[in-house]
Amino acid sequence: MASNRISRRKFIRIASGALALATSPFAARVGANEPRSGLGGATANRDFYVTSYGGTPAVDAHHWTLRIHGLVQRPFSLTYADIIRMPSIRRLLTLECIGNPPDGTAIGNAEWTGLELKPLLERAGIKRNAVYAAMRAADGYYTGVPVAELTREENWLVYRMNGEPLPREHGFPLRIFIPGKYGMKQPKWLTEIEFVDTPFIGYWEARGWSNEAWRKVNSGFFYPRRPSGIFDMLSLNTSAKVRGPVDLVGWALAGPAGIRRVEISTDDGATWHAAKLSQNSSPYVWTVWRYPLAAAASGEYVVRVRATDGNGITQPPTNAERLDGATSQPRLRLSVTGV
């Protein structure tokens, strides 16, 4: 089973880079030359990517509990009713799979509802000899993070997504968010947090994936997109077709450092120009960029994006696969007509 699951993860990683599916959050269901005004907002629940360790468990919220135990002074359990009675908060947050390639679709943005994690950990009273938190889920998945990372102010538990109860495939009844990390460190269907005195290595980490899993700077396109029709793919037609002039629109995301700038090249990296960035007060929400392409002539263009995070780290032209997140510059072949 382990080999099948690894193959499935690899398939998702490859497929998300190869195809821009019509149901993806980036599909441009608009006119040939007009990007949607709402690009970069919340991704609909039905369109939000799904990557799981195995299948989707059927969890009965009436019998589900979250246990916080191990090296704590006051272990306790919470029911679903306990969780939803607590003071709630709502936040916009972008989630990305560690296998998402540049310009991939294994990324989404939603408004989540939940509660802060730190007060619960303070209630439990973590003992001084605890060094790691082991997190386990109803589907059998498990991962771990150092105590110092779990006690960050930003961490929280979520039970609603875009105003609806958390869908089954997205972790009903409860999932954890550790903003700035890839999804593999934020288990769905969370059932327990156990504090232990040794490093706890998770399922994917034991198979070579990053144990730190802090998100690398990454970027992609909202508009335009490559053709997604079956006949386009069979004909190997991979150029996005637009009429000039046209606004290129996309996203950029990094870890806690956030995004400092985004640059666009329309000549495959020979020259670079600054894109306009949307106002974004949170490093944990993708930054939307926009670049007006006033093409001088009809023809073929190769567009590249390179984002730079708050620490000054810029996406390189290429990046070797190390199972720790992709960060190379995305490329889009663009066919411009009607200038």
Secondary structure in CASP SS format (residue, H / E / C, confidence):
PFRMAT SS
TARGET T0000
AUTHOR 0000-0000-0000
METHOD secondary structure of the structure
MODEL  1
M C 1.00
A H 1.00
S H 1.00
N H 1.00
R H 1.00
I H 1.00
S H 1.00
R H 1.00
R H 1.00
K H 1.00
F H 1.00
I H 1.00
R H 1.00
I H 1.00
A H 1.00
S H 1.00
G H 1.00
A H 1.00
L C 1.00
A C 1.00
L C 1.00
A C 1.00
T C 1.00
S C 1.00
P C 1.00
F C 1.00
A C 1.00
A C 1.00
R C 1.00
V C 1.00
G C 1.00
A C 1.00
N C 1.00
E C 1.00
P C 1.00
R C 1.00
S C 1.00
G C 1.00
L C 1.00
G C 1.00
G C 1.00
A C 1.00
T C 1.00
A C 1.00
N H 1.00
R H 1.00
D H 1.00
F C 1.00
Y C 1.00
V C 1.00
T C 1.00
S C 1.00
Y C 1.00
G C 1.00
G C 1.00
T C 1.00
P C 1.00
A C 1.00
V C 1.00
D C 1.00
A C 1.00
H C 1.00
H C 1.00
W C 1.00
T E 1.00
L E 1.00
R E 1.00
I E 1.00
H E 1.00
G E 1.00
L C 1.00
V E 1.00
Q C 1.00
R C 1.00
P C 1.00
F E 1.00
S E 1.00
L E 1.00
T E 1.00
Y H 1.00
A H 1.00
D H 1.00
I H 1.00
I H 1.00
R H 1.00
M C 1.00
P C 1.00
S C 1.00
I E 1.00
R E 1.00
R E 1.00
L E 1.00
L E 1.00
T E 1.00
L E 1.00
E E 1.00
C C 1.00
I C 1.00
G C 1.00
N C 1.00
P C 1.00
P C 1.00
D C 1.00
G C 1.00
T C 1.00
A C 1.00
I E 1.00
G E 1.00
N E 1.00
A E 1.00
E E 1.00
W E 1.00
T E 1.00
G E 1.00
L E 1.00
E E 1.00
L C 1.00
K H 1.00
P H 1.00
L H 1.00
L H 1.00
E H 1.00
R H 1.00
A H 1.00
G C 1.00
I E 1.00
K C 1.00
R C 1.00
N C 1.00
A C 1.00
V C 1.00
Y E 1.00
A E 1.00
A E 1.00
M E 1.00
R E 1.00
A E 1.00
A C 1.00
D C 1.00
G C 1.00
Y C 1.00
Y E 1.00
T E 1.00
G E 1.00
V E 1.00
P E 1.00
V H 1.00
A H 1.00
E H 1.00
L H 1.00
T C 1.00
R C 1.00
E C 1.00
E C 1.00
N C 1.00
W E 1.00
L E 1.00
V E 1.00
Y E 1.00
R E 1.00
M E 1.00
N C 1.00
G C 1.00
E E 1.00
P E 1.00
L C 1.00
P C 1.00
R H 1.00
E H 1.00
H H 1.00
G C 1.00
F C 1.00
P C 1.00
L C 1.00
R E 1.00
I E 1.00
F E 1.00
I C 1.00
P C 1.00
G C 1.00
K E 1.00
Y C 1.00
G H 1.00
M H 1.00
K H 1.00
Q C 1.00
P C 1.00
K C 1.00
W C 1.00
L E 1.00
T E 1.00
E E 1.00
I E 1.00
E E 1.00
F E 1.00
V E 1.00
D C 1.00
T C 1.00
P C 1.00
F C 1.00
I C 1.00
G C 1.00
Y C 1.00
W C 1.00
E H 1.00
A H 1.00
R H 1.00
G C 1.00
W C 1.00
S C 1.00
N C 1.00
E C 1.00
A C 1.00
W E 1.00
R C 1.00
K C 1.00
V C 1.00
N E 1.00
S E 1.00
G E 1.00
F E 1.00
F E 1.00
Y E 1.00
P C 1.00
R C 1.00
R C 1.00
P C 1.00
S C 1.00
G C 1.00
I H 1.00
F H 1.00
D H 1.00
M H 1.00
L H 1.00
S C 1.00
L C 1.00
N C 1.00
T C 1.00
S C 1.00
A E 1.00
K E 1.00
V E 1.00
R E 1.00
G C 1.00
P C 1.00
V E 1.00
D E 1.00
L E 1.00
V E 1.00
G E 1.00
W E 1.00
A E 1.00
L E 1.00
A C 1.00
G C 1.00
P C 1.00
A C 1.00
G C 1.00
I E 1.00
R E 1.00
R E 1.00
V E 1.00
E E 1.00
I E 1.00
S E 1.00
T C 1.00
D E 1.00
D C 1.00
G C 1.00
A C 1.00
T C 1.00
W C 1.00
H E 1.00
A E 1.00
A C 1.00
K E 1.00
L E 1.00
S C 1.00
Q C 1.00
N C 1.00
S C 1.00
S C 1.00
P C 1.00
Y C 1.00
V C 1.00
W C 1.00
T E 1.00
V E 1.00
W E 1.00
R E 1.00
Y E 1.00
P E 1.00
L E 1.00
A C 1.00
A C 1.00
A C 1.00
A C 1.00
S C 1.00
G E 1.00
E E 1.00
Y E 1.00
V E 1.00
V E 1.00
R E 1.00
V E 1.00
R E 1.00
A E 1.00
T E 1.00
D E 1.00
G C 1.00
N C 1.00
G C 1.00
I C 1.00
T E 1.00
Q C 1.00
P C 1.00
P C 1.00
T C 1.00
N C 1.00
A C 1.00
E C 1.00
R C 1.00
L C 1.00
D C 1.00
G C 1.00
A C 1.00
T C 1.00
S C 1.00
Q C 1.00
P C 1.00
R E 1.00
L E 1.00
R E 1.00
L E 1.00
S E 1.00
V E 1.00
T E 1.00
G C 1.00
V C 1.00
END
